Amino acid sequence: MAHIYVDADACPVVKQIEIVAKSHNIPVTLFCDTNHVLKSDYSEVRIIGAEADAVDFALVNSSRAGDIVVTQDYGVAAMALARGAYAINQDGWLYTNENIEGLLAKRHFIKKMRNATHKHHLKGPRKRNVEDDEKFTAAFEQLLDKVIDFQ
C-alpha cells in the first residue's frame, strides 16, 4: 500500500492532503523540524532536528517506490523520484523524470544570479487562494487514483 509523505514545514495544503488521504484510507506522515511543530488527528507527525536538510533526508529515506511525496523542494522531489516514488508540488504539478533536471538547473541558475547580484532577499510567492487549493486537491486526487489503480 502506498504511503504519503509530506515535507510539511511550510506546506499550505496539509489539510487538503489529509482529507483526500483519509477518504482513500491511505496513511500520511508529516515531516517537520523543531521550529515548526505540527499536530494532526489523522497523520503521523515526525519531528526532526533543525539541522540543515535533516527533514529532507528523513523524508526521502522513509519513502519507497510507489509512495507519494508532497514537497516544494526540487532536491527532495529528485531524490524521491530516484527511489521510485511519485512527487507532487503544493501547486498541484507533478515532478517527473522528464522535468526534474530542468527544474534543478533553473534553481541552480537562479541561485548563481542571486549570488552574483548580492540580492538574497527576493519577493516571496503570491498569496495562496481558494483556487490554488482546489487545483492542488484535484491534481492530488488524480495522482492517488493513478497510484491506487497501479497497485
Order of alpha helices (4+ residues) and beta strands (2+ residues): beta-alpha-beta-beta-alpha-beta-alpha-beta-beta-alpha-alpha
